[in-house]
Amino acid sequence: MNILNEPKTQRGKDTLDKICKSAEELFSSQGYYNTSINDITRMADIAPGTFYIYFKDKISVFKYLVEHLNNALRKEIREGIKNCKSRYEEEHEGFKAFFNFLKHHRGLYKIIWEAQFVDEETFRNYYENIAKGYIRRIDAAQKKGEISCDIDAKTLAYCFIGVSNFIGLKWIIFDELPVTDAIIDDIMKLFKNGAFNK
């Protein structure tokens, strides 16, 4: 069963967008369990009944929001890397796109990490959907000889995801600072050269 009743008109799409923006702000600031449908509709400036045109309950809007953020993030990364000439350049620009997205969606961490307690499948799908594309691109780069074949593509994909997650958490969320090009260069240096002297 679909979690969203897709709007057919531009006005309906605009209303859905208002619901999603309000849900994102409230779930990230108050948490899922402390947010009600009335809170969402009040912030979105719509009648409570309008919510049910699109979603049957609160968990539906939460699941949709996580999927929506996932799709928006992957789209931003695709846009960021589309003109890159090498996998190395794609990785560098992909990190930059991720940190830029996070800067504009600071509540992403709270929403995604709370998902493991709200709906574990949604939490797992968020990361696995990101990893799928990553694994494919790493595998393709390995076949071209751009990345070492000594490391399993899935392992490497999750290493990249883990690094980007925690760099973003430290700089953007904890310290409220931008992730600079110098920091991204250090990340790339780690993956290119390793951390240990041989």
WORANOR-V602921 format. One record per helix or strand of 3 or more residues. SS is the DSSP state (A for helix, B for strand). FROM is the first residue (numbers start at 1). TO is the last residue. Records with the same first field share a line. If there is no record, write none. Layout:
# WORANOR-V602921
SS->FROM-TO, FROM-TO
This chain:
# WORANOR-V602921
A->10-30, 37-44, 48-54, 58-81, 87-104, 108-118, 120-144, 153-174, 181-193
